[in-house]
Amino acid sequence: MSKVNRPEHAGLRHLALNVRDLDAMRRFYVELLGFEVEWEPDADNVYLSSGTDNLALHRSTLPTSGGLSAAAP
């Protein structure tokens, strides 16, 4: 994989997100932002760390309601 310039961020410390496309969000945080997988207890949950910040991604089972939503990269 080629080296990419990753954006600087001030820090998340700990954040949990419910996401519709868990695989795409995992790729985004791991491949683009440099997070590492710390724990993946099952197919619906993954816990990532940047070394300082921790991120929990949980597959959302809620239907979309037509409101605002973040598009997966």
C-alpha positions in Angstrom: 0.0 0.0 0.0 1.3 3.4 -0.8 2.0 6.0 1.8 -0.7 8.7 2.1 -0.7 12.0 3.8 -3.1 11.6 6.7 -4.9 14.6 8.0 -4.1 15.9 11.5 -6.8 15.8 14.1 -7.0 17.2 17.6 -8.2 13.9 19.1 -11.3 11.9 19.7 -10.4 10.2 23.0 -13.4 7.9 22.9 -16.2 7.8 20.4 -18.8 5.3 19.5 -20.7 5.4 16.2 -23.6 3.4 14.8 -22.9 2.9 11.1 -24.8 1.4 8.2 -21.8 0.2 6.3 -19.4 -1.2 8.9 -16.9 -2.5 6.4 -16.6 0.9 4.5 -16.2 2.8 7.8 -13.5 0.3 9.1 -11.6 0.8 5.8 -11.9 4.6 6.1 -10.5 4.8 9.7 -7.8 2.1 9.2 -6.6 2.8 5.7 -7.0 6.6 5.5 -6.7 7.8 9.1 -4.3 5.1 10.4 -6.3 3.6 13.2 -5.5 0.0 14.2 -8.0 -2.7 15.0 -7.9 -3.5 18.7 -10.7 -5.9 19.0 -13.4 -7.4 16.8 -15.7 -9.4 19.0 -18.2 -10.2 16.2 -19.2 -9.2 12.6 -21.3 -6.3 13.9 -18.7 -4.5 16.1 -15.1 -3.3 15.7 -13.0 -1.4 18.2 -10.2 0.8 16.8 -7.3 2.8 18.3 -5.0 5.5 17.0 -2.8 5.0 20.0 -4.4 8.0 21.8 -8.0 7.9 20.6 -10.4 5.0 20.7 -13.3 4.4 18.3 -16.1 1.9 18.6 -18.0 1.1 15.3 -21.3 -0.7 15.7 -23.4 -1.9 12.7 -26.7 -0.1 12.8 -29.8 -2.1 12.3 -32.1 1.0 12.3 -33.9 1.8 9.1 -33.1 5.1 7.4 -35.7 7.7 8.1 -35.0 10.2 5.2 -33.3 12.6 7.7 -29.7 13.8 7.6 -27.2 11.0 7.4 -23.4 10.8 6.9 -22.4 9.1 3.7 -19.8 6.4 4.0 -16.7 7.1 2.1 
